[in-house]
Amino acid sequence: AGAAAGARALLAAASAPVSPFKLLERHAWTFALASVLGVLVNISTMLMIKYTGSVSLKLLATARNAGLVLYAVLLGGEATTVTQVVGYAICVTFFIVYVLHKASHGAT
C-alpha cells in the first residue's frame, strides 16, 4: 500500500503543469552560451571547408572518432575485439599519412 501511494504521489508531481519556459528562465546563461558555441562551430566548419576542403573535414572527423574509440579502449578499459582496434588504428594511421602528404605537397 505504501509503494502504491508513493507511486501515485510521484505520478501526480510529474504530471503537474509546468511552464515550458521555467527551465529557460533558470538556465538562461547556459542556453545563451550553448547557442553562441553552436554558431561558432558552424562558422568554424564553414571556414575549414573553405580553406582546406570538405575531404579534410571528413577525414578529421573520422580520425577524431577513431581516436576517441582508441582512447576509450586503451585508457578507459572499453571492451573491443582485435579487429576493431586494428581497424581504428589503420584509420588514424592513414589520416596521419594524408596530413603529412598534404603538408609536404602544399595545401591548395
C-alpha positions in Angstrom: 0.0 0.0 0.0 2.9 2.4 0.8 4.5 1.8 -2.5 1.3 2.4 -4.4 0.8 5.7 -2.5 4.3 6.7 -3.3 3.9 5.9 -7.0 0.6 7.9 -7.1 2.4 10.9 -5.4 5.3 10.7 -7.9 2.8 10.4 -10.8 0.9 13.4 -9.6 4.0 15.5 -9.2 5.3 14.5 -12.6 2.0 15.4 -14.3 1.6 18.8 -12.7 1.5 21.6 -15.3 4.9 23.3 -15.6 5.7 26.3 -17.7 7.9 25.3 -20.6 10.0 28.5 -20.0 10.9 27.7 -16.4 13.9 25.8 -17.4 15.0 28.6 -19.8 14.4 31.2 -17.1 16.5 29.2 -14.6 19.4 28.5 -17.0 19.3 31.4 -19.4 23.1 31.9 -19.5 23.6 28.2 -20.2 21.2 28.3 -23.1 22.8 31.5 -24.4 26.3 30.0 -24.2 25.2 26.9 -25.9 23.7 29.0 -28.7 26.8 31.0 -29.2 29.0 27.9 -29.2 26.7 26.3 -31.8 27.1 29.3 -34.1 30.9 29.3 -33.6 31.0 25.6 -34.5 29.1 26.3 -37.7 31.3 29.2 -38.6 34.5 27.3 -37.9 33.2 24.3 -40.0 32.4 26.7 -42.9 35.8 28.3 -42.7 37.6 24.9 -42.5 35.7 23.7 -45.6 36.5 26.9 -47.4 40.3 26.8 -46.7 41.1 23.1 -46.6 38.2 21.3 -48.4 35.4 19.1 -47.4 37.6 16.0 -47.6 39.9 17.3 -44.9 36.9 18.0 -42.7 35.5 14.5 -43.2 38.9 12.9 -42.6 39.4 15.0 -39.4 36.0 13.9 -38.1 36.8 10.3 -38.9 40.2 10.5 -37.2 38.6 12.2 -34.2 36.1 9.4 -33.8 38.7 6.7 -34.2 40.9 8.5 -31.7 38.1 8.7 -29.1 37.5 4.9 -29.5 41.2 4.1 -29.2 41.3 6.3 -26.1 38.3 4.5 -24.6 39.9 1.2 -25.3 43.5 1.9 -24.2 42.8 4.1 -21.2 39.2 3.5 -20.4 39.2 -0.2 -20.5 36.4 -0.4 -23.1 35.9 -4.0 -24.3 36.6 -4.5 -28.0 37.9 -7.0 -30.5 41.3 -7.1 -32.1 39.7 -6.5 -35.5 38.1 -3.3 -34.2 41.4 -2.0 -32.7 43.3 -2.8 -35.9 40.6 -1.0 -38.0 40.7 2.1 -35.9 44.5 2.1 -35.9 44.5 1.9 -39.7 42.1 4.8 -39.9 44.2 7.0 -37.6 47.4 5.9 -39.4 46.1 6.8 -42.9 44.7 10.1 -41.6 48.3 11.0 -40.4 49.7 9.9 -43.8 47.1 12.1 -45.6 48.0 15.1 -43.4 51.8 14.6 -43.9 51.3 14.1 -47.6 49.2 17.2 -47.9 51.7 19.3 -45.9 54.6 18.1 -47.9 52.9 18.9 -51.3 51.4 22.2 -50.1 47.8 22.7 -49.2 45.7 24.2 -52.0 
